[in-house]
Amino acid sequence: MEFDESGSHDGTPTEARLRAGIEPYHRRMLAVYDWLVLGLVCRWVWRCPRSKMLAQYNSHVGARHLDLGPGTGWFLDECRFPTANPAITLVDLSDGVLAGTARRISRYRPVTRTANVLEPLDLGAVQFDSVGMNFLLHCLPGPLDRKAAVFDSVIPYLADNARIFGSTVLGADERHTAVSRALQRRLNRADSFSNETDRAEDLARALAARFTEVEISRSGVVCLFAARYPGGVS
């Protein structure tokens, strides 16, 4: 058997490759993430101000919310939930990310789960009204058809008409500038990103295969997406 360094012999991403994607999210980086990444890089390099991603949260977040790869928790801290006491579950492979976000939104008493989002999740009997995946997909290894396993991972926990939403930096996009392409290539070489072949069309196709009311929009080289889980609705 021969193993690709990005995954196992069958093309499945290894735990080591997945952990490479979260390596940058150490304590020092998380301390500056909000102003450096969400502030400067999003607005001036990716050309998608964080206000657009926050608007997505405000439009789609539900009373029972699951957040995959919550980062620093900035969006959960700033968004408007439809209730004063939302039930929030956080899932990430990094214990540091989970601990930091849980502290930041401690007023909501979130539940945390350390897990690989590309594999079946063990979240109990809970059902969610919304799932956020902000800046998650471009960190997951492999092409988009393989990354789409993250959608399958959450489907067992979705309430009827639940909303799935998020954003991702596209690699294969004609809107890249010299600066954004250079940064993207650097992040891919470091295994922080794995998005060189990611296209909006492929993301839309993966969502449409599983959900309804798929919405895709672009701001710079960021793709913002949302969809509805029909559940028992025919």
C-alpha positions in Angstrom: 0.0 0.0 0.0 1.2 3.5 -0.8 0.1 6.4 1.4 -0.3 10.0 0.1 1.0 12.4 2.7 -2.3 14.2 2.6 -4.3 11.1 3.5 -4.6 7.3 3.7 -4.3 4.9 0.9 -7.9 5.3 0.0 -7.7 9.1 -0.1 -9.2 9.7 3.3 -7.6 12.6 5.1 -5.4 11.4 8.0 -5.7 12.8 11.5 -2.2 14.3 11.1 -3.4 16.2 7.9 -6.5 17.5 9.7 -4.4 18.7 12.7 -2.1 20.6 10.3 -5.1 22.7 9.4 -5.7 23.7 13.0 -2.0 24.2 13.9 -2.1 28.0 13.2 -4.9 28.4 15.8 -2.5 28.5 18.8 -3.0 30.9 21.7 -0.9 33.7 20.3 -2.6 33.6 16.9 -6.0 33.4 18.5 -5.2 36.5 20.5 -4.7 38.6 17.3 -7.1 36.7 15.0 -10.1 39.1 15.3 -8.2 42.2 14.2 -5.6 40.6 11.9 -7.7 38.0 10.1 -11.3 39.1 10.5 -10.4 42.7 10.3 -7.4 43.3 8.0 -7.1 40.2 5.9 -10.8 39.6 5.3 -11.4 43.2 4.2 -8.3 44.0 2.3 -7.0 40.6 1.0 -10.0 38.3 0.6 -12.2 41.4 0.1 -15.1 40.3 2.3 -15.6 42.4 5.4 -16.6 40.5 8.5 -19.8 42.5 8.6 -21.1 40.4 5.7 -20.4 37.1 7.6 -22.0 38.6 10.7 -25.1 39.5 8.6 -25.3 35.8 7.7 -25.4 34.8 11.3 -28.1 37.3 12.0 -30.2 36.0 9.2 -29.8 32.3 9.8 -28.8 31.5 13.3 -31.4 29.6 15.3 -32.3 29.0 19.0 -30.6 25.6 18.9 -27.3 26.2 17.2 -24.3 24.1 16.2 -21.1 25.8 15.3 -18.3 23.9 13.6 -14.8 25.4 13.7 -15.9 28.5 15.8 -12.5 30.2 15.7 -12.4 32.8 18.4 -16.2 32.9 18.8 -16.4 36.5 17.5 -19.5 35.9 15.4 -21.3 34.0 18.2 -20.4 36.8 20.5 -21.7 39.5 18.2 -24.7 38.0 16.4 -28.3 38.3 17.3 -29.9 35.1 18.4 -33.7 34.7 18.1 -33.9 34.0 21.9 -32.1 35.3 25.0 -31.0 31.8 26.0 -29.9 29.9 22.9 -28.6 26.3 23.2 -25.2 26.3 21.6 -22.9 23.4 20.8 -19.3 24.0 19.6 -17.3 21.4 17.7 -13.7 21.6 16.8 -10.6 19.4 16.7 -8.7 22.0 18.8 -9.3 22.0 22.5 -7.8 25.5 22.7 -10.3 26.9 20.2 -13.2 25.3 22.1 -12.0 26.6 25.4 -11.4 30.1 24.2 -14.8 30.3 22.4 -16.6 28.8 25.4 -15.1 31.4 27.7 -16.0 34.2 25.4 -19.7 33.2 25.2 -19.9 31.8 28.7 -23.1 33.7 29.2 -24.8 31.1 26.9 -23.2 28.1 28.7 -22.2 26.4 25.4 -21.6 22.6 25.2 -18.2 21.7 23.6 -17.2 18.6 21.7 -13.7 17.7 20.4 -14.2 15.9 17.1 -13.2 15.5 13.5 -16.0 17.1 11.5 -15.4 14.9 8.5 -16.4 11.8 10.4 -19.8 10.9 12.0 -20.4 13.0 15.1 -21.6 11.8 18.5 -23.8 14.6 19.8 -26.5 12.6 21.5 -30.2 13.2 20.8 -30.0 17.0 20.3 -31.6 18.5 17.2 -30.4 21.9 15.8 -32.2 24.7 14.1 -29.0 26.0 12.5 -25.4 25.0 11.8 -22.6 27.6 11.2 -19.4 26.7 9.2 -17.7 30.0 8.9 -14.2 29.8 7.3 -14.2 26.1 7.9 -14.2 24.4 4.4 -11.0 26.0 3.1 -9.1 24.5 6.1 -10.4 21.0 5.5 -8.2 18.7 3.3 -9.1 17.4 -0.1 -11.4 18.6 -2.9 -14.9 19.9 -2.2 -16.6 16.6 -3.0 -14.6 15.1 -0.1 -15.1 18.0 2.2 -18.8 17.7 1.7 -18.7 14.9 4.2 -19.0 17.6 6.8 -22.6 18.1 5.6 -23.3 14.4 6.0 -21.9 14.5 9.5 -24.5 17.1 10.7 -27.6 15.8 8.9 -28.6 13.3 11.6 -28.8 16.3 14.1 -30.8 18.7 12.0 -34.4 19.7 12.9 -36.8 20.0 10.0 -36.2 23.2 8.1 -32.8 23.8 9.8 -30.5 26.3 8.2 -26.9 25.5 7.2 -24.7 28.4 6.5 -21.1 29.6 6.3 -18.3 31.0 4.2 -15.1 29.8 2.6 -12.2 31.3 0.7 -12.2 30.0 -2.9 -9.0 28.8 -4.4 -10.0 28.5 -8.1 -11.5 31.9 -8.6 -10.8 34.5 -11.2 -11.3 37.3 -8.7 -8.0 36.6 -7.0 -5.6 39.5 -6.9 -1.8 39.1 -6.9 -1.8 39.6 -3.2 -4.6 37.2 -2.3 -3.3 34.5 -4.6 0.2 34.8 -3.0 -1.2 34.5 0.5 -3.4 31.6 -0.5 -0.5 29.7 -2.0 1.5 30.3 1.1 -1.3 29.0 3.3 -1.7 26.0 1.1 2.0 25.2 1.3 1.8 25.4 5.0 -1.2 23.1 5.1 -3.3 25.8 6.9 -5.5 25.9 3.8 -6.4 23.2 1.3 -8.5 25.0 -1.2 -6.5 25.3 -4.5 -9.3 23.6 -6.5 -12.3 24.9 -4.6 -14.9 26.5 -6.8 -18.3 28.0 -6.0 -20.0 25.8 -8.5 -18.7 22.6 -6.8 -19.9 23.9 -3.4 -23.3 24.7 -4.8 -23.6 21.2 -6.3 -22.7 19.5 -3.0 -25.3 21.6 -1.1 -28.0 21.0 -3.7 -27.5 17.3 -3.5 -28.4 17.4 0.2 -30.5 20.5 0.9 -33.0 22.9 -0.6 -33.1 26.7 -1.0 -29.4 26.9 -1.7 -28.0 30.4 -1.7 -24.6 31.2 -3.0 -23.0 34.7 -3.1 -19.5 36.0 -3.5 -17.6 38.9 -2.0 -14.1 39.1 -3.3 -12.8 35.6 -3.2 -15.0 34.5 -0.3 -18.1 32.4 -1.0 -21.0 32.8 1.4 -23.5 30.0 1.4 -26.7 29.0 3.0 -29.2 26.2 2.5 -32.2 24.6 4.2 -32.6 21.0 5.4 -36.1 19.9 4.4 -36.3 17.0 6.9 -39.7 15.5 6.8 -41.0 18.1 4.4 -41.6 16.6 1.0 
